């Protein structure tokens, strides 16, 4: 290991990924969780990372006594870097948490993205955005450690320092250098720089090689010249606001379980049946989860999702196999990682009751950026409606989003089509399908299932996702039992239904068999991200194959120049 990098730790989000990125670059990391820690006085490079709720972060920062030490460190002239809410903490406040105050270096308050802007863009902003190639006054980005307007960086946030004339005047008066980004029609601060302070709204540790370069340059205190590009490369990589400014997100999904011999494998089947068709009915083994995650990262996956599709053999929670998978994958996969399965209130093997928030915290500390909630989301939605469309603050959705932010909570939905003669036959939202069943029925509602599709509830997808959005979820992973393993494309009617129901991002899942299915998911289904599994595991197509096809079809994807 090389020089030491100190990172302030107030238990906000996924610090493991940042630690992994810094160690990958050859440095040693020391977490500072107490303001009185003498290590803080030794720091020569200090990083202030934050994830989730603004008030939760700054209140913890101040209650732990970090305000004065951070101010003293900045006055010393030594470099400090803020990340995500770490950037937001330099401002005076945020409408997300009106009672909480920030460090106050900039007397401005952050606000929520306008959900009615740009054809009802999804909020949170989740995805890969680009930087507008100028700050407030200068045509270059030379003070931003290699920030490149033709590369893409990973943003995940609902609140931002949205720019207007008043804000820009205050920033100029304070001699702040600003790099902008644009989401829909709203311009906001993507990075700030002044003297020894540097901060990014995006997550460089989750932004693949482009983000690693920025961290490395900050740690070395170098400002390299911005790359030069050909006209063709600028056309390929440049800004495009047809998708609110974001590239089309391609997610590789790994269904993980133990087989009958106790080996941890990635598997895939049809309609959730993952056993071979041979006489022995072994669990289908398509590879090891960590190795496959690394392969998809290298192929250009924008995110990797791990779904624990069955309960692992009995073991203490702290020794759960998925924790090890995450820890290993996060060491070399520098894109967002989502984990699902078991994110609920549980009783451990020793009888200890462990709350969902604590379970999620274990996964975040092991390298996850988001957690996916399935069965318990159905229970939470049912409870929400029975209480008169109110939450009581106890569901996993509410407790986790309150601590870590809405963007950290993904709802995994497993619906199936139910045909009826007339919408009056069900209380749930129906649509007129273009695909009648064998009886000629065309009215359809999508029934939610739980426990891996083994049980059904009298709750439709429309109703579920609206309840989950109200409870604090930030994204929907939309599976479909009828399409799973079919290689026949996504259920685009289902995707459109979900898109009309909520304003949080929708991930199309189940059924992708070729690159055109992704194009249809984006253009016909209007999905915010598209997920593939079996077609990648069987090596019929690579993630890069899908991206090259989308480029040919005129859709922007993340293809950063290395």
N, C-alpha and C positions, 0 to 999 in steps of 0.2 A: 504494500500500500504506500501511496505517496503522502502528500500533505493532508492535514486534518481539515475537514469542513464541518462546521457546527450548524445544527438544524434545531430550531425551536420546536418543541413538541408540546402542544396543549391538547393532545388526544382529539385532533380534528381530521378525520378522514384517513386516507391511505398514505402514510409516510413510508411504508415499505418500498413502494415503487420509486420514490425519490431517492431513498437510500440505495436501492439497487442501481439506479442510473448513475449516481455519484461514484459508487464503488466500481461500476463497469468502466468508468472513465479513469480509474486508477487512484482514487482518493480514499481516505479513511473518513468515516462518518461518526460523529459523536452527537447523539441526541441530548438536548438540554431541556429537561422537563421542570426544573425548579429555577426561579430567578436568582436564588442564592448560590447556585452551582458555580464553583470557581472556574469551571471550564468556560463559562461565558466571558470571563475576563481575558482568557487566552485566545479567543476567537480572532482569526484573521480573515475569514470568509464566513458570513452568517447568512442563513437562509430562513425566511419566515413563510412557511407554507400554510395555507388554510383551505378547507373544503367545507361546503355546505352552508349552513345558516350564519349570516353575518353576526347577529347578536351572540349566538352560541360561541363563536370564535373569539370575538373581541372581549366579551365578558370573561371568558376563561383566561384570556391573555392578561387582562388587568387583575382579575381576582388572584392569579398566581404571582402577581407582583412584577410582571415583565415590562410595564410601561416605562419606568425610569431607566432600567438597564438598557432597553432598546434605544431610548433617546440618547443615552450616554454613548452607546456604541456608535450611533450615527454621527454624533458630534466629534467623535474621535477621528472621523474621516475614513474609517475602514469600510470595505464594500459590504453592502447588504442587498439581498435579492428577495423580493416578495413574489409569491405565486398564488394566483386565483384570489381567494379571500384575503390572502396575504397582501396583494395589491390593494384590495378594497380597504384594508385596515389603515392605509395611509391617508384616507379621506376622513372627513369629520363625522360621517354617518351614512345610513342607508335607510330607505323607506321600508326595507325588509324587516328591520328591527328599530322602530322609531325611538325606543327608550335607550338604545345603546349608542355609545360614542366611540369613534375611532381614535387613531393617534393624532389626527388633526393637522398633518403636514399640508394638506390641501383643503381649504374651506369650501368643500362641495359635498353634496350628498348623492349617493347612487339611487337609481330608480329601476323599476321593473320594465322589461321590454314590453312594448305595446302589442298585445295579442291581436288587435284589429288591424295592424299594419301589414302591408304587402300581402294581401289575400289571406289574412288570418294565419300568419306564420306561426309555427309551433313554438311554445315556450315551456320549458327551457330551450335555449340554443344548445343543441348537442350535435357536435360534428366538427368537420375540418374546414376552417375558414382561412382567408388570406388577409394580408396586411395591405392597407392602402399605402402606396409607395411615397409617402411624405409625412412629415410631422406638421405642426401648426404653421411653421414658417420656412422650413428647410426642405429641399427636394431629396434629401438622402436619409439613410437610417444608420449613419456611421456611429452613433452613440448607443446602439442597441445590441451590441455583442453579436453581430452577424445576422440579425433579423432580416429576412429576405422576403420581399413582396411577391416573389414567384414560387414560394414554398407554402405548404399548408400546415396549420397548427391546430391542435385539438382544444376546442372550447366546450365547456359544459357549465352553463350558468343561466339563471333567470334574471339576475340583477346586474347592472353595469353602470359605469359612468358615461351616460349618454350625453353626447356633445351638442351644445347650442352656442349661440353667440356669447352669452354671459359666462358660460363655463370656459370657453376658449380665451376670453379676456382675462379671467382670473389665472388661468394656467400660464398665459404669456407674462402676466405681471409677476408671477412667482418664478419665472425663468425655468419652467418645466418643459422638457422635450416630450412630445407625445407621438406615439405611433397609433394610428387609427385602424379599426376594422369596421365593417359594415354588415349588419344583419337586417335583411329586408331593406327598408329605406333609412333605418336609424344608424347613424355613425356613433361609435363608442370607443373608449380607450382600450386598446389592446396591450399597450405597454407604456410605461413612463420611465423617464430617466432625468436625474439631476444630481450632479456631483457624484457622491458615492452610493446613491440610491438607484436601484434598478428593480422594476417589478413588471410582471406579465399577468394579464387576465387569463390567458391560456395556460395549459399545463405542458411545459416543455418536456417533463419526464414521461409524458404520454404521447408525445408528438414525433415518435420514431427518430430517425437520424437527424431530421431538421431540428428537433428539440434538444437532442443530445449535444449538437453543435453549440447551441446557445448556452447551455449549462457549462460546457467545457470552456467556452470563451470567457464567460463570467468568472469562472474559477481561476483562469489564467490571466484575467484582466487584459484581454486583447480585444480590439475592435477591427476585425478583418474587413477588407473591402467587400462590398456586396457583389455576388456573382454576376457575371454577364451571360446573357442568353441570346440565342438566335431568334429570328422572327418566328420560326416554326415552334421553338420551345415556348416562347411567350404565348403563342396561340394555344398550345397544349396546356400550359400551366396557369395561365393568367386568370384574373378575376372574372367571375361570371355570376350574375345575380338571378339567373333563371330558377335557382333553387334557394332563394333568399340569401345567396352568397356561399352556401355550403356545397361541398362536393357530394356526390352520391355515395352513401356509406355502405360498404360491403362487410358483413359480419360472418365469420366462420364459427360454427357451433359444434361443440363436442358433447354428445350425450355420454356421460360417464357412469359406470356402475361396476360392481364386482361380479365376476362370473361365478360359476358353480364351484370353482377351485379356489376362489378368494382373490384372483388376480384382478387388478384395476385395469379396465379396458374402455376404449371408446367403441360404441356400438351404434347400430342404426337398423331400423326395420320398417315395416309398414303398419300404419294405424297403431303405433306404439308396441307392436309385437317384435321383439328384438332377437328371437331365437331362430336358429337355422331351420331350414325345412327338412334337413336330414332326420333320420330316425332317432338320433341321440338328442336332438333339440338343444344343442349347446347354445349359449349366448354368443351371438355374432361378434367376433373380435376384429375390429378394423384398425387397431393400433394402440399405442400408449399415449395418454393424454398430453404429457409434457412435450414429447417429441413432435406430436402433430401440431400442437399450439405453436411451437417454434417454426415449423414448416410453413404454416399459414401466415405467420408474422413476416417471414422472409418473402413470401409470395405477394405481400402487400395488403393483407387483411387490415381493415380499419379498426376492427375490434375483434376480440375472441371471447366467446361465451362458453362456460362450462355448466352443464346441467346434470346434477345428480339425479338420475331418473328412477332410482330405487334407493331404499335405505341401505347403507353399508352394514356390514356385520357389526354386532354390538361392540362398542368401544367408547371410552371417555371422549367427550366432545373435543378436548384439547388435542387428542390424537387422531381426529377424524382424517381419513385419507385425503379429502379434498383440500384440507389446509396445506398438506405437503405438496399437492399438485400446484396450488396457487403460489406457494413460496418458490418453487423451482421455476415455474413458468414466468413469474414476474422478474426473475433475475436477468432475463435476456429478451423478453417480449415487451417492448416499450410502446405499447398501444393499450387502450382501455381493456380491462378484464372484468367480465361479469360472472358471478357464480349464483346458481340457483339450486334449490333443493334443501330442505331442512332449516330454512330461515323462518323460525317460529319459536314460540315458547316451548321449551322441551324439558323433560326430566332426564338428567344424566344417569349414567350407570350406577352411581352411588346414591341416587335418590334426590340429588340436588335439583331444584327447579331453576332453570336458567331462562331469563327473558330473551325475547327475540332481539332486542337492542344489543344485548351482550353477545349473542350468537353472531349478529352482523358485525359487531366490532372485532371479533376474532378473525372473520374473513377479511375485513378491511386491513387489519394489521398484518395479515398474511400476504397481501398484494392485490386484493380485489378493489375495484373502483366502484362497482355497483353490485347490489344484491337483487336477485329475482325472487319474487314471492308468488306462489301459485295457489295451492289449496286454501291457505289462510286468507288470501285476497277475496275468495268467494265468501268465506265466513264473515269477513269484515264488511263486505258489501251487503250481505243479508242483514247483518246487525244494523248497518247504516240506514237501510230503508225501514226496518222495524221500529227504529227510534225516531222516525219522522224526518229522515234525511239529515241526520246529525251523527257526528262521531263523538265518542266519549274519551278519546285520547289514549286508549289502551291498545289499539290494534298495532301489529307490527308495522303497517304502513305509516301510521301516525308517529309512533315513537322513533322509528329510524329516520324518517324525513325531517322530524323536528331537530334531531341532533346532527344529521349529516347532509340535509338538504334534499329537496325533491328529486334532484338529478341522480341521487344514489339509489333510488327505489324504482325497480322495474317490475311490472306486473306481467306474469306469464299466464296467458289465457289459453285454455284447451277446449274449444267449442266444437260442436257438431251440428250439422244441418238437421232441422226438424221441419217437415212440410206440413202445412195445414190447408184446409179448404178456404178458410177466411180468417183475417186477422183477429176477428172477435173470439176465436177459439183459444187465444192466449193473451195474457196480460203483458207479454213482452213485445218489444218492437219487431215488426215484420217488414220484410221487403218483398217486392215482386221480382222473382228471379227469372233470368233468361234461360234457365236450365231446369225445365220441369222434370219431376221424377217419373217412375214407370206408371204411376197412376194418373199422370197428367196434371198434378198439383203444381202450382207456381208460387204460392205464398210460402215464405220461409222465415223462420226465426232461428237464431244460433244459440243453442243451449249450452250453458257452461257445465263443464265436468270438473271433477277433482280427483285427487289420488291417482294421477297418471291415466285419466280417462275411465277409471273403473266405476265411478259413481257419477250420477247426473243430478242436477238441481233445477228447480223451476226459476231459473234466472238467466236472462239473455245477455249476450255480449254488450249490447248497447247499454243496458242497465248497469252491468258490472263495471265497464270502463269509466262511466260517468261517476259512479260512486267512488272508485279508486282515485280518480283525479281530484275529487272534492276532499278526499281524506289525505292527500298529499303526495300521491305517486307522480313520478316525473316522466315515465315512458311506459309503453305497452309493447310486450313481445307477443305478437298475435299468431299463435299456432292454429292448426285446423286438423282435427282427427281424420276427417274425410280425405284430406289431401296428403297426410303424412306418408312419406315413402313412395308416393305415386309417380314422382318425376313428371307430373302433368302441369306444373305451374301452380302459382299461388291461387287461393280463392279470392279473386279480385273483388267480387261483390262483398265479401266479408271485410276486406281491407278498407273499401270505400265506406262501408257502414261505420266502422270504427273511426275513420278519419272525420266523418260528419258528427260523431258523437262528442268528441273531445278536442282540445287544442294542445295536448301534449304529443310528443312524437310517437309514431306508430312504426314498429318493425314488422315487416311482412315475413312470415315463416311458414314452413311446411309446403312441400311440393316442388321446390326448384329443381329442375333437371338439366337445364342448359342456360347459356348466357342470356338468351332472349327472354326467359322468364324474369330475370332481374329487370330488364328494360320495361317489360309490361308491369311489373310491380311498381316501378317508379312512375311511369307515364300514365298507365290506366288506373292502377290502384292508388296512386298518389302517396305511396309509402315514403316515410322519411328515411328508412334504411331497409335493406333486404338481406335476409340471412340464408346461408346455404350450409348443408351438412353432408349428406350421403354422396352427392356428386363430387365433392372435394375429397372425401375419405376414399372413395373408389378410384380416385385419380382420373375420372372421366374428363374433368376440367380443373384448372387451377384458378385461384383467385385472380391472378394476373390475366388469364384468358378472359374472364368475365369483364375485367376493367378495360382491356384492349377492345373488346366488342362494344362496350358502352361508349368508349371514345369514338369509335367508328360511327356510332349512331348519334353523335353530337352531344353526349352527356359528359359533364365534367366529373372526373374522379381524381383521387389523390395519386399523382405520379411524380413525386418530388425528384428533382435532379440530385444525384448523390455527389 
